[in-house]
Amino acid sequence: MFRVRYQLVIGLLLLTLGAAAVHARTSVIAPQQEPATVIIDRGLGDLNPIYQAVSPSVVAINVSTSVGRRSGGATGSGFVIDNEGHIITNNHVVENADAIEIEFFDGHLATATIVGLDPDSDLALLDVDVPGERLFPVTFGNSDALVVGQPVLAIGSPYGQDWTLTTGIVSGLDRVITGLTNFSIGGVIQTDAAINPGNSGGPLLNLQGEIVGVNSQILSQSGSNSGVGFAIPSNLVQRVARELEAGGSVDYSYMGIAGADVTLQIIDELGLPDDTRGVVVTAISRNGPADEAGIQNAIGQDNSTAVPTNFDVITAIDGNPIKGMNDLISYLARSTTPGQTVTLSILRDGNQPIQVPLTLTSRPS
């Protein structure tokens, strides 16, 4: 069963594969081995060394669920992150699970329990009780160092075909996608590596065999890969894993604004300098952090359609320039925590640059 988020006319689909789909499982038995660091300098070259090194870290996930009188299941992917048996996957793979079965690359089966769920990032942390010699933790890479055009690999279980390797490139960065709550996920990696239902929760890798993302969603009209997939960045994944292990939940920063990217039309209508980039604040949550900091709402006091005379444009946060809401959402998720005070660079009323301190709070329920 798929979740669908519509974006224009294209469906944004989570990648869980329903158990009702045909699952032509092939037994995969491989000798256990220590993952190795593999570096390929030019082109993709022979990818089998990366596959052999990382596959023992990747798991296939089978979920049994019962909601009311209905019963069903789903399959997805995941990977081992430490020697204690913790596994990362997507929240939507294991939500409402009655039982979670983990299959390792060598064919070993184990039952997993949920340590914590984070619907805001669509990530989940699982735990399995298996001997340490069966666990091969992944190596995380720095997702902030990715560049468009960089080759990436995905390993997962599309349509139940376990440990499938696909290749592609990073086709976009700092995308924003809809999470499982009212909040968006920022800093997302876009790739054209083929990912399909069943890839959910599996790793996106660089050519060093390092995890740079967790495959989560695709844009598609048909429900299958159309060359636009999205992965949660590894730097956010590591933060979520730490907080889920420590307390079972993740606490994100909250500003309490809605905004619009600065466009040529906005520049013209508001009389902004031609080189202005950033976020025009269009709404403020009453008594929220932005309200307390004195941020001005660009919609006027009477909510009229007239061009506002009092408005704020956020152009940077803590000295880091932002091009739009995507940049702002990504920075808050990656680089801040509730209770932290940030400094906003603001262009007030189109001509007055000011610095405004703002103390972040936790996202409301």
GIBEL-V674796 format. One record per residue. N is the residue number from 1. RES is the residue in one small letter. SS is DSSP state (helix for helix, strand for strand, loop for the rest). PHI is phi in whole degrees, -180 to 180 (NA if undefined). BURIAL is 1 if it has 24 or more other ideal C-beta (glycine too) atoms within 12 Angstrom, else 0. Layout:
n=N res=RES ss=SS phi=PHI burial=BURIAL
n=N res=RES ss=SS phi=PHI burial=BURIAL
//
This chain:
n=1 res=m ss=loop phi=NA burial=1
n=2 res=f ss=loop phi=-102 burial=1
n=3 res=r ss=loop phi=-95 burial=1
n=4 res=v ss=strand phi=-126 burial=0
n=5 res=r ss=strand phi=-115 burial=1
n=6 res=y ss=strand phi=-84 burial=0
n=7 res=q ss=strand phi=-128 burial=0
n=8 res=l ss=loop phi=56 burial=0
n=9 res=v ss=loop phi=-102 burial=0
n=10 res=i ss=strand phi=-110 burial=0
n=11 res=g ss=strand phi=-77 burial=0
n=12 res=l ss=strand phi=-102 burial=1
n=13 res=l ss=strand phi=-110 burial=1
n=14 res=l ss=strand phi=-72 burial=1
n=15 res=l ss=loop phi=-101 burial=1
n=16 res=t ss=loop phi=-71 burial=1
n=17 res=l ss=strand phi=-101 burial=1
n=18 res=g ss=strand phi=-65 burial=1
n=19 res=a ss=loop phi=-67 burial=1
n=20 res=a ss=loop phi=-70 burial=0
n=21 res=a ss=loop phi=-68 burial=1
n=22 res=v ss=loop phi=-66 burial=0
n=23 res=h ss=loop phi=-118 burial=0
n=24 res=a ss=loop phi=-84 burial=0
n=25 res=r ss=loop phi=-80 burial=0
n=26 res=t ss=loop phi=-110 burial=0
n=27 res=s ss=loop phi=-65 burial=0
n=28 res=v ss=loop phi=-115 burial=1
n=29 res=i ss=loop phi=-117 burial=0
n=30 res=a ss=loop phi=-138 burial=0
n=31 res=p ss=loop phi=-65 burial=0
n=32 res=q ss=loop phi=-71 burial=0
n=33 res=q ss=loop phi=-153 burial=0
n=34 res=e ss=loop phi=-78 burial=0
n=35 res=p ss=loop phi=-58 burial=1
n=36 res=a ss=loop phi=-118 burial=0
n=37 res=t ss=loop phi=-80 burial=0
n=38 res=v ss=loop phi=-119 burial=1
n=39 res=i ss=loop phi=-123 burial=0
n=40 res=i ss=loop phi=-118 burial=0
n=41 res=d ss=loop phi=-81 burial=0
n=42 res=r ss=loop phi=-128 burial=0
n=43 res=g ss=loop phi=64 burial=0
n=44 res=l ss=loop phi=-80 burial=1
n=45 res=g ss=loop phi=61 burial=0
n=46 res=d ss=loop phi=-85 burial=0
n=47 res=l ss=loop phi=-90 burial=1
n=48 res=n ss=helix phi=-61 burial=0
n=49 res=p ss=helix phi=-59 burial=0
n=50 res=i ss=helix phi=-67 burial=1
n=51 res=y ss=helix phi=-59 burial=1
n=52 res=q ss=helix phi=-67 burial=1
n=53 res=a ss=helix phi=-74 burial=1
n=54 res=v ss=helix phi=-96 burial=1
n=55 res=s ss=helix phi=-54 burial=1
n=56 res=p ss=loop phi=-62 burial=1
n=57 res=s ss=loop phi=-87 burial=1
n=58 res=v ss=strand phi=-91 burial=1
n=59 res=v ss=strand phi=-125 burial=1
n=60 res=a ss=strand phi=-97 burial=1
n=61 res=i ss=strand phi=-120 burial=1
n=62 res=n ss=strand phi=-119 burial=1
n=63 res=v ss=strand phi=-118 burial=1
n=64 res=s ss=strand phi=-107 burial=0
n=65 res=t ss=strand phi=-134 burial=1
n=66 res=s ss=strand phi=-144 burial=0
n=67 res=v ss=strand phi=-120 burial=0
n=68 res=g ss=loop phi=63 burial=0
n=69 res=r ss=loop phi=-94 burial=0
n=70 res=r ss=strand phi=-94 burial=0
n=71 res=s ss=strand phi=-132 burial=0
n=72 res=g ss=strand phi=-174 burial=0
n=73 res=g ss=strand phi=-178 burial=1
n=74 res=a ss=strand phi=-155 burial=1
n=75 res=t ss=strand phi=-125 burial=1
n=76 res=g ss=strand phi=-157 burial=1
n=77 res=s ss=strand phi=-133 burial=1
n=78 res=g ss=strand phi=-168 burial=1
n=79 res=f ss=strand phi=-155 burial=1
n=80 res=v ss=strand phi=-79 burial=1
n=81 res=i ss=loop phi=-114 burial=1
n=82 res=d ss=loop phi=-157 burial=1
n=83 res=n ss=loop phi=-84 burial=0
n=84 res=e ss=loop phi=-92 burial=0
n=85 res=g ss=loop phi=94 burial=1
n=86 res=h ss=strand phi=-83 burial=1
n=87 res=i ss=strand phi=-129 burial=1
n=88 res=i ss=strand phi=-99 burial=1
n=89 res=t ss=strand phi=-150 burial=1
n=90 res=n ss=loop phi=-86 burial=1
n=91 res=n ss=helix phi=-56 burial=1
n=92 res=h ss=helix phi=-71 burial=1
n=93 res=v ss=helix phi=-73 burial=1
n=94 res=v ss=helix phi=-114 burial=1
n=95 res=e ss=loop phi=-63 burial=1
n=96 res=n ss=loop phi=63 burial=1
n=97 res=a ss=strand phi=-74 burial=1
n=98 res=d ss=strand phi=-91 burial=0
n=99 res=a ss=strand phi=-150 burial=0
n=100 res=i ss=strand phi=-126 burial=1
n=101 res=e ss=strand phi=-106 burial=1
n=102 res=i ss=strand phi=-108 burial=1
n=103 res=e ss=strand phi=-114 burial=1
n=104 res=f ss=loop phi=-91 burial=1
n=105 res=f ss=loop phi=-60 burial=1
n=106 res=d ss=loop phi=-87 burial=1
n=107 res=g ss=loop phi=94 burial=0
n=108 res=h ss=loop phi=-67 burial=1
n=109 res=l ss=strand phi=-112 burial=0
n=110 res=a ss=strand phi=-151 burial=1
n=111 res=t ss=strand phi=-94 burial=1
n=112 res=a ss=strand phi=-109 burial=1
n=113 res=t ss=strand phi=-115 burial=1
n=114 res=i ss=strand phi=-89 burial=1
n=115 res=v ss=strand phi=-82 burial=1
n=116 res=g ss=strand phi=-170 burial=1
n=117 res=l ss=strand phi=-120 burial=1
n=118 res=d ss=strand phi=-132 burial=1
n=119 res=p ss=loop phi=-63 burial=1
n=120 res=d ss=loop phi=-62 burial=1
n=121 res=s ss=loop phi=-106 burial=1
n=122 res=d ss=loop phi=57 burial=1
n=123 res=l ss=strand phi=-124 burial=1
n=124 res=a ss=strand phi=-139 burial=1
n=125 res=l ss=strand phi=-114 burial=1
n=126 res=l ss=strand phi=-111 burial=1
n=127 res=d ss=strand phi=-138 burial=1
n=128 res=v ss=strand phi=-125 burial=1
n=129 res=d ss=loop phi=-103 burial=0
n=130 res=v ss=loop phi=-134 burial=1
n=131 res=p ss=loop phi=-58 burial=0
n=132 res=g ss=helix phi=-59 burial=0
n=133 res=e ss=helix phi=-70 burial=0
n=134 res=r ss=helix phi=-93 burial=1
n=135 res=l ss=loop phi=-103 burial=1
n=136 res=f ss=loop phi=-127 burial=1
n=137 res=p ss=loop phi=-61 burial=1
n=138 res=v ss=loop phi=-75 burial=1
n=139 res=t ss=loop phi=-108 burial=1
n=140 res=f ss=strand phi=-86 burial=1
n=141 res=g ss=loop phi=-103 burial=1
n=142 res=n ss=loop phi=-92 burial=0
n=143 res=s ss=helix phi=-67 burial=1
n=144 res=d ss=helix phi=-69 burial=0
n=145 res=a ss=helix phi=-90 burial=0
n=146 res=l ss=loop phi=-67 burial=1
n=147 res=v ss=loop phi=-131 burial=0
n=148 res=v ss=loop phi=-65 burial=0
n=149 res=g ss=loop phi=99 burial=0
n=150 res=q ss=loop phi=-72 burial=1
n=151 res=p ss=strand phi=-65 burial=1
n=152 res=v ss=strand phi=-139 burial=1
n=153 res=l ss=strand phi=-127 burial=1
n=154 res=a ss=strand phi=-128 burial=1
n=155 res=i ss=strand phi=-125 burial=1
n=156 res=g ss=strand phi=-173 burial=1
n=157 res=s ss=loop phi=-125 burial=1
n=158 res=p ss=helix phi=-63 burial=1
n=159 res=y ss=helix phi=52 burial=1
n=160 res=g ss=helix phi=79 burial=1
n=161 res=q ss=loop phi=-89 burial=1
n=162 res=d ss=loop phi=-64 burial=1
n=163 res=w ss=loop phi=54 burial=1
n=164 res=t ss=strand phi=-89 burial=1
n=165 res=l ss=strand phi=-103 burial=1
n=166 res=t ss=strand phi=-129 burial=1
n=167 res=t ss=strand phi=-130 burial=1
n=168 res=g ss=strand phi=-178 burial=1
n=169 res=i ss=strand phi=-132 burial=1
n=170 res=v ss=strand phi=-74 burial=1
n=171 res=s ss=strand phi=-101 burial=1
n=172 res=g ss=strand phi=-172 burial=1
n=173 res=l ss=strand phi=-132 burial=1
n=174 res=d ss=strand phi=56 burial=1
n=175 res=r ss=strand phi=-77 burial=1
n=176 res=v ss=strand phi=-121 burial=1
n=177 res=i ss=strand phi=-125 burial=1
n=178 res=t ss=strand phi=-80 burial=1
n=179 res=g ss=loop phi=-84 burial=1
n=180 res=l ss=loop phi=-93 burial=1
n=181 res=t ss=loop phi=-126 burial=0
n=182 res=n ss=loop phi=-79 burial=0
n=183 res=f ss=loop phi=-103 burial=1
n=184 res=s ss=strand phi=-92 burial=1
n=185 res=i ss=strand phi=-103 burial=1
n=186 res=g ss=strand phi=-104 burial=1
n=187 res=g ss=strand phi=70 burial=1
n=188 res=v ss=strand phi=-75 burial=1
n=189 res=i ss=strand phi=-92 burial=1
n=190 res=q ss=strand phi=-101 burial=1
n=191 res=t ss=strand phi=-141 burial=1
n=192 res=d ss=loop phi=-102 burial=1
n=193 res=a ss=loop phi=-61 burial=1
n=194 res=a ss=loop phi=-66 burial=1
n=195 res=i ss=loop phi=-127 burial=1
n=196 res=n ss=loop phi=-138 burial=1
n=197 res=p ss=loop phi=-51 burial=1
n=198 res=g ss=loop phi=108 burial=1
n=199 res=n ss=loop phi=-79 burial=1
n=200 res=s ss=loop phi=-51 burial=1
n=201 res=g ss=loop phi=87 burial=1
n=202 res=g ss=loop phi=-82 burial=1
n=203 res=p ss=strand phi=-84 burial=1
n=204 res=l ss=strand phi=-105 burial=1
n=205 res=l ss=strand phi=-120 burial=1
n=206 res=n ss=loop phi=-92 burial=1
n=207 res=l ss=loop phi=-77 burial=1
n=208 res=q ss=loop phi=-94 burial=1
n=209 res=g ss=loop phi=76 burial=1
n=210 res=e ss=loop phi=-93 burial=1
n=211 res=i ss=strand phi=-75 burial=1
n=212 res=v ss=strand phi=-114 burial=1
n=213 res=g ss=strand phi=-171 burial=1
n=214 res=v ss=strand phi=-117 burial=1
n=215 res=n ss=strand phi=-65 burial=1
n=216 res=s ss=strand phi=-134 burial=1
n=217 res=q ss=strand phi=-142 burial=1
n=218 res=i ss=strand phi=-134 burial=1
n=219 res=l ss=strand phi=-95 burial=1
n=220 res=s ss=strand phi=-161 burial=1
n=221 res=q ss=loop phi=-91 burial=0
n=222 res=s ss=loop phi=-99 burial=0
n=223 res=g ss=loop phi=95 burial=1
n=224 res=s ss=loop phi=-119 burial=1
n=225 res=n ss=loop phi=-60 burial=1
n=226 res=s ss=loop phi=-124 burial=0
n=227 res=g ss=loop phi=91 burial=0
n=228 res=v ss=loop phi=-130 burial=1
n=229 res=g ss=strand phi=-121 burial=1
n=230 res=f ss=strand phi=-130 burial=1
n=231 res=a ss=strand phi=-129 burial=1
n=232 res=i ss=strand phi=-72 burial=1
n=233 res=p ss=strand phi=-63 burial=1
n=234 res=s ss=helix phi=-62 burial=1
n=235 res=n ss=helix phi=-66 burial=1
n=236 res=l ss=helix phi=-72 burial=1
n=237 res=v ss=helix phi=-58 burial=1
n=238 res=q ss=helix phi=-65 burial=1
n=239 res=r ss=helix phi=-63 burial=1
n=240 res=v ss=helix phi=-61 burial=1
n=241 res=a ss=helix phi=-61 burial=1
n=242 res=r ss=helix phi=-61 burial=1
n=243 res=e ss=helix phi=-73 burial=1
n=244 res=l ss=helix phi=-66 burial=1
n=245 res=e ss=helix phi=-67 burial=1
n=246 res=a ss=helix phi=-76 burial=0
n=247 res=g ss=helix phi=-141 burial=0
n=248 res=g ss=loop phi=83 burial=0
n=249 res=s ss=loop phi=-152 burial=1
n=250 res=v ss=loop phi=-123 burial=1
n=251 res=d ss=loop phi=-108 burial=1
n=252 res=y ss=loop phi=-101 burial=1
n=253 res=s ss=strand phi=-76 burial=1
n=254 res=y ss=strand phi=-138 burial=1
n=255 res=m ss=loop phi=-101 burial=1
n=256 res=g ss=loop phi=81 burial=1
n=257 res=i ss=strand phi=-134 burial=1
n=258 res=a ss=strand phi=-120 burial=1
n=259 res=g ss=strand phi=-154 burial=1
n=260 res=a ss=strand phi=-128 burial=1
n=261 res=d ss=strand phi=-65 burial=1
n=262 res=v ss=loop phi=-69 burial=1
n=263 res=t ss=loop phi=-121 burial=0
n=264 res=l ss=helix phi=-60 burial=0
n=265 res=q ss=helix phi=-64 burial=0
n=266 res=i ss=helix phi=-66 burial=1
n=267 res=i ss=helix phi=-57 burial=0
n=268 res=d ss=helix phi=-69 burial=0
n=269 res=e ss=helix phi=-69 burial=0
n=270 res=l ss=helix phi=-96 burial=1
n=271 res=g ss=loop phi=68 burial=0
n=272 res=l ss=loop phi=-83 burial=1
n=273 res=p ss=loop phi=-56 burial=0
n=274 res=d ss=loop phi=-60 burial=0
n=275 res=d ss=loop phi=-93 burial=0
n=276 res=t ss=loop phi=-70 burial=1
n=277 res=r ss=loop phi=-130 burial=1
n=278 res=g ss=loop phi=149 burial=1
n=279 res=v ss=strand phi=-125 burial=1
n=280 res=v ss=strand phi=-84 burial=1
n=281 res=v ss=strand phi=-74 burial=1
n=282 res=t ss=strand phi=-107 burial=1
n=283 res=a ss=strand phi=-156 burial=1
n=284 res=i ss=strand phi=-133 burial=1
n=285 res=s ss=loop phi=-73 burial=0
n=286 res=r ss=loop phi=-60 burial=0
n=287 res=n ss=loop phi=66 burial=0
n=288 res=g ss=loop phi=-83 burial=1
n=289 res=p ss=helix phi=-56 burial=1
n=290 res=a ss=helix phi=-66 burial=1
n=291 res=d ss=helix phi=-62 burial=0
n=292 res=e ss=helix phi=-64 burial=0
n=293 res=a ss=helix phi=-83 burial=1
n=294 res=g ss=loop phi=85 burial=0
n=295 res=i ss=loop phi=-66 burial=1
n=296 res=q ss=loop phi=-99 burial=1
n=297 res=n ss=loop phi=-88 burial=1
n=298 res=a ss=loop phi=-75 burial=1
n=299 res=i ss=loop phi=-85 burial=1
n=300 res=g ss=loop phi=-9 burial=0
n=301 res=q ss=loop phi=-60 burial=0
n=302 res=d ss=loop phi=-95 burial=0
n=303 res=n ss=loop phi=57 burial=0
n=304 res=s ss=loop phi=-76 burial=0
n=305 res=t ss=loop phi=-90 burial=0
n=306 res=a ss=loop phi=-67 burial=0
n=307 res=v ss=loop phi=-62 burial=0
n=308 res=p ss=loop phi=-69 burial=1
n=309 res=t ss=loop phi=-100 burial=0
n=310 res=n ss=loop phi=-121 burial=0
n=311 res=f ss=loop phi=-159 burial=1
n=312 res=d ss=strand phi=-120 burial=1
n=313 res=v ss=strand phi=-118 burial=1
n=314 res=i ss=strand phi=-82 burial=1
n=315 res=t ss=strand phi=-108 burial=1
n=316 res=a ss=strand phi=-161 burial=1
n=317 res=i ss=strand phi=-132 burial=1
n=318 res=d ss=loop phi=52 burial=1
n=319 res=g ss=loop phi=82 burial=0
n=320 res=n ss=strand phi=-95 burial=0
n=321 res=p ss=strand phi=-60 burial=0
n=322 res=i ss=loop phi=-122 burial=1
n=323 res=k ss=loop phi=-89 burial=1
n=324 res=g ss=loop phi=-178 burial=1
n=325 res=m ss=helix phi=-61 burial=1
n=326 res=n ss=helix phi=-56 burial=1
n=327 res=d ss=helix phi=-64 burial=1
n=328 res=l ss=helix phi=-67 burial=1
n=329 res=i ss=helix phi=-62 burial=1
n=330 res=s ss=helix phi=-63 burial=1
n=331 res=y ss=helix phi=-64 burial=1
n=332 res=l ss=helix phi=-62 burial=1
n=333 res=a ss=helix phi=-71 burial=1
n=334 res=r ss=helix phi=-85 burial=1
n=335 res=s ss=helix phi=-119 burial=1
n=336 res=t ss=loop phi=-133 burial=1
n=337 res=t ss=loop phi=-136 burial=0
n=338 res=p ss=loop phi=-57 burial=0
n=339 res=g ss=loop phi=94 burial=0
n=340 res=q ss=loop phi=-78 burial=1
n=341 res=t ss=strand phi=-100 burial=0
n=342 res=v ss=strand phi=-110 burial=1
n=343 res=t ss=strand phi=-113 burial=0
n=344 res=l ss=strand phi=-97 burial=1
n=345 res=s ss=strand phi=-89 burial=1
n=346 res=i ss=strand phi=-127 burial=1
n=347 res=l ss=strand phi=-102 burial=1
n=348 res=r ss=strand phi=-94 burial=1
n=349 res=d ss=loop phi=57 burial=0
n=350 res=g ss=loop phi=84 burial=1
n=351 res=n ss=loop phi=-146 burial=0
n=352 res=q ss=strand phi=-119 burial=0
n=353 res=p ss=strand phi=-76 burial=0
n=354 res=i ss=strand phi=-138 burial=0
n=355 res=q ss=strand phi=-112 burial=0
n=356 res=v ss=strand phi=-124 burial=1
n=357 res=p ss=strand phi=-75 burial=0
n=358 res=l ss=strand phi=-139 burial=1
n=359 res=t ss=strand phi=-94 burial=1
n=360 res=l ss=loop phi=-75 burial=1
n=361 res=t ss=strand phi=-119 burial=1
n=362 res=s ss=strand phi=-79 burial=1
n=363 res=r ss=loop phi=-61 burial=1
n=364 res=p ss=loop phi=-68 burial=0
n=365 res=s ss=loop phi=-65 burial=0
//
